[in-house]
Amino acid sequence: MRILMFGRGVVAAAYGWALAGAGHDVEFYVRPGRAKSYGDWLDLDILDSRRKGSGRWVRQTWSPRYREELPPEHDFDLIVLSVPHHRLPGAIEFLSTRIGNATVLMLSNMWEEPLDVVAPLPPDQVAWGAPQGGGGYDEAGRLRATLLPAVLFGSFNEALTERELAARAAFGQAGFRVREQADIRGWFLLHTATDAGLFSQALRHGAMADLIGDTAALREAMLVGRELLPVIEARGVDLRRHRTTTLSFRLPSWLPAVALSVATKRVPIVRRAFEAHADPDAEEPRVVCRDVLAKAQRLGVPTPRLSAAAPAFPPGQNR
C-alpha cells in the first residue's frame, strides 16, 4: 500500500517506521524546506511492544522519505493524519483539495465534533482511529517513542466500508492488533478530557516528565478528570459505554494516583510516555486545557479544579 504520513510528528514517525518495516511504501509530507532541515537520517529509540512480552528496544538509524509537494493527482492509497487537535482544521483544509482517491485515516485527538472537523473531506474517504503510543523528540532530534501492541479503530458507519477495512489491514500487516471502539466519538472526547487533567498538573509543575512519581499531582489530575465527566455527559456521551476508560475516575482518587505514580517510575512503557514530554513551553497542553475549560464554561458545567489551574495556561485563542 502507498501510504503518506502527514508531517513528521511523533505518531507519524513511529507508525510510519512500523508500516514501512511491514513492506508498505511510506513517505512523509513535510512543509517546504523541512526535508533539508531534517536530513537524511532519523535516530530511533523506540520501545516496541507489538510482540508478546514487555517489548523490545529499537535503537537504530532510519532513513525516511520526504516530499514537500502533494499534487491532487497523487497515487497514495492512505493518508495518515495525526496532528494536535488545534492544527486539524488547517491540515484538513489543505488535504481537501489534495485528497485524490486516498483514504484519510484520522489518528488525531479531537475535542470538537469529529464529523464537523472533517466536513471539508468526502465523508466516504475518511477512516477513524487513535494511536496507542507516543513519545517525543529529544534535544538531539532523536525519536523517543513507544508503540503499544494495538491500534484503536472506530466508525461512524453501520458497517465497515472497504476503505475502513483496508486501513485496518495495513496496520494488521505491520503487526498491530486492531481494537474496535464502538463509540469512537465518546472515546475522543474522554481521551481529550483525560489529557486535560494530566496537562493541567503538568503545566503547574513544569511538564509531564515532572509528574513522574508525584502521587499528589497525579491524584489532582485524576480529580480534574473526574470533574470533566459531566462535561462529556453534557455533550451526549453515554459513559456506561466507557466503563473501562472511566474506571480510574470512579475509584477513590488515591488508588489510581498511587498506581500511576508507581507505574511512571517502574513500568518502562509508562515512564517513557511521561519522560518524552519534558518541554515546559509545549503548546499543545495549554491549548487542550484552554479548549476543554472553554467548552465546560459554554455548557455551564462547573469545573473548579481545572479553573484553579487556569493561571498555568493563560488565555489564548479558543475555538
N, C-alpha and C positions, 0 to 999 in steps of 0.2 A: 504493500500500500504506500502511496505517496502521501507523506504527512508533513504539514507545515506547523511548526510551533511558533506561536505569535509572541515575539520577544524572546529574551534570554533570561527571564526571571528564574528563581529557584525551582519552581514546579516545572516550568517548561524545560529547563536544562536537565533536571533529574529524570523526568519521564521521557524526554527526547533521547537521552542516552540509553535508557532501558528499551525503548521502542526500536532504536537503531540497532541495538545488540540482538534483537529478535529478527533482523533482516529487513525491516521496513526502511524505505527510502526517506530519510528525515532531513529537513532543512529548517533553519530558523530565520524568520523575518525580523530584521532589526532596522532601526532608523538610519537614514543616510549618514555615513561617517562612522557608525558604530562598529562595523565589521573590522575596520583597520585598528580601532582602539582596543577591541577585544583580542586581536592577534589570532594566530593560527592554532593555539593550543589552550585547553582548559584543564587545569588541575582539579581532580576529583577526590573528594574524601567523603564517601557515601557509606552509610550503614544500610545495607541492602537486606531486607527481611523477606524477600519473596520466597526463599526456600524455607523448609521446615527447620525449626530450631530458633535460636536467638538472633540469627542474621550473620552476615559476613561483612567485613570491612573491605571496601573497594578503594584502593589508593593507587590511582594511575593518571596518566595524561591522555586526554582525548581531543580529537580534532573535529569540532562541529563544523557544519557547512552553513554559511550565512548567505542571505540575499537581502538587498536593500530596496528592491522594487517588487511589486506584486501586480502584474497586469491582469485585467479582467479575464483574459483567455487562458489563464494558467491551467495546469493539469493536475493539481493536487486533489486527492480524494478526501482528505480530512484536514481540517484546520483546528488545532487545539488552542483554545483561548483561556489563559489563566493570568489575570491581572487583578490588582486591588479593585474593590467594588466601585470606588470613586473614579477609576480610569476606564470603566467599562463603556460608558456612553461614547467616548471618543474612539475607542477601539472598534466598537460595533459600527459606528458611523463610517469609519474607514473601510471596514470589510463589506459594508452594504453594497458598494459598487464594485467589489472585487471578489465576491464570493464564488463566482463561476458555478461549477457543478459540485462544489465541495460541500461536505457536511461540516458545520461548525460545532465542535464539542465544547460546551461551556464547562470549564473546570475552575470557575471563579466563585468566590464567596459573593453572596448577593443580599442586600438589605432592602432594596426597592423591589417592587413586584417583578418576578423573573420574566413573565411574558411581556410586560411593558418594556423591560430593559432591552429585550431582543427584538422589539417590534420592527426596527428597520430591516431585519433579515427575513427571508422567506421562512415561515414557520415550519414547513416540512423539511427544511435543511438544517434544523437545529437539533442537537442531541444534548443531554444533560447529565452531568456527573460532578463528582467532587473528589479532589485528591486526598489520599490518606498518607500524608507525609509532608515534608517541607524542610526548611533549614535556612541557610543564608550564605552570603559570600564573606570571607574574612578579609582582613586588610590587604592581603597579598592577592586577592582576586580568586582564591581557591573556593570551589563549591563544597560547602559542608552541609550535607543533607541526609535525610532518612527516607527510605522507601518502605512502607508497610506492605504486608502481603496482599491486601485487597485494594481495589478502587471502587468507590461508590457510584452507582448509576441510578437514575430515576427517569420518569417520563411524565408528560402531560397528555399522552395519548392512551386510549383504552387498550390498544395492542401495540407492541413494539413494531416500529417500521423497519424496513430493510436497512436504512441508514443507521438507525439506533443499534441494530444487531451488528452491523459491520464495525461500528465504533467499539462495542464491547469485545468483539472478536479480536480486534487489533491489540487491545490490552491483555486479553487472554493469551494470545500468542506470545506476548512478552513475559509471561509467567505470573501475571497478576490474577488473583481470584476476583470475580465480578460479584459484588454485593448489590442487591436491589433495595432501594428505599422507596416504599410505597407512596410516601408523601414528601417528595423532593422539595416542594416549596416550603413546607414547615421545617424541614431539615436545614435549608439555607438560613431561614430566619433564626432558628435556635442556635445554629453554629455561630452566626454573627453576634448574637447576644452573649453567648459564652465567651467569645473573643473579647467583647466589650468589658466583661467582668475582669478578665485577666489583664487586659490592656490598661484598665483604669488604675490598677495597682502597680503595674509595671511602670507607668508614667510617673506615679508618685515616688517610686524608688529608683528610677533611672531607666531600666529596660527590662525585658522579660528575663534576661540572664540573671538579673539581680533578685529574682524571686526564688531561685533555686534554694531549697531547704528552708525557706521563710514561711513557717506554718501560719503565723499570724496574718501575713499579707495574703497568702493563698486562701485562708478562711474568709477574709474580707472579699476576695474575688468571688468566692462561692456565694456569699450573701448578696453581692451585686447581681450575679447571675440569677439568683432566686427572685429578686425583686423585679427582674425583667420578664419573668414568665407571664405576668398579667398583660404585659405589652404584646407578647406573642399571641396570647389568647384573644386580645382585643382586635387582632388582625385576622381572626377567624381560624386559627390553627387549633386542632383538637389535640391537646397534649397527651391524651390517652394513647394516641398512636405513636408516641415517642417516649414510652416509659423508660427504656434503656438510656436514652440520651439525657433525660431529666432526673435519673436516679440520684446523681450526686447532689442535686438541689433539694431533693425530698428527704434525704438523710440528715441527721444532726450535723450541722456545718463543720464541727471539729473533726468528724470522722473522715470525710473526703479530703479535708485540708491536710490532715496528718498523712493519709495515704499518698496524696500527691506530693507532699513535701519529701517523703521517703523516696518516692519514685524519681523525683528530679535529681536526687543525689545518687541513687544506686542503680536505676534502670537505664542502660545506655541510650535506648531509643528516646525515652522521655527527656533525659538530661540533654541530649543533643538538640532536641527540639527547642529547649529553652536557651541553651548556650548560643544557638545560631542567631538569636535576636538580641544583640548586645549594643545596638546603636541607640543612644538616648534621644537622638534627633530624628528618628524614623518618622515618616509622615503618616503611614497607614494607621498605627494605633490611635493617633489623635483624631483622624478623620472618622474612624469607626466609632469611637466614643462620642464624638460630636453628633454624628448622624443618628446613632441609637438614642441619645438623650433628646435630640430634637423631635424624633418621632414619638417618643413617650410623652413629651410635652404637648405635641399636637393632638394626641389621643386623650390627653387629660389623665394619664396614669402616673401617679406619684412614684418617683424613683429617688428617694432621699440619699441613698448611699452613692449612686452614680452622680447625682448632683453635687454632693460634697466633694467628689474627686474632680469636678469640673475645672478648678484652677490649674490642674495639670494638663488640660487640653484646652487652652484659651479659644474663644470663639473664632471660627473661621467661616468659610462659605459652606453652608449646609445645603443639602438637597431637600 
